């Protein structure tokens, strides 16, 4: 797992997050300097403690109201009708 920064054809800096040689995430913006690109990477790296939630819009489209623990093998989930938000990292 690694972050990779690179220059695009226009000369701006971008980043990707690669796992086993596959881009798992890409930065949405282009930056004029490598330092600005690295600032975005620092924010992403600190986000591992951020809460996770299912957006109401996604629930509306998919018909979901909540996820249950039985729907996930690896991490505990909320009970039926409880929102999927947490400040605690799973692991």
Phi, psi and omega in degrees: 000131180199154170270141178233127174253147182205163175265134177276175182300338179274349179099006178267160183265137178225167178225155170226157174246118185250140175231121182052042177078002180250133178289114179269329179213150177228142177293144183277345184240164176251144186238145182286337181227156176298327180299320179293324177295318179294330175297318177298318180298319179299321178294318179296316181297330180276353186281358182297344177260003181287148176293155177244136179218155173265126184291146178301326180297316178298316179299320181297317181290322186268348182083004179285146171247329177190162175260150178245163181300329181291345179275354181229127178282323193265333184227144177293150179235175180284165175284168181301129180090351177270143179291150178270080176220145178201147173261358183260130176289145176264141176153000000 
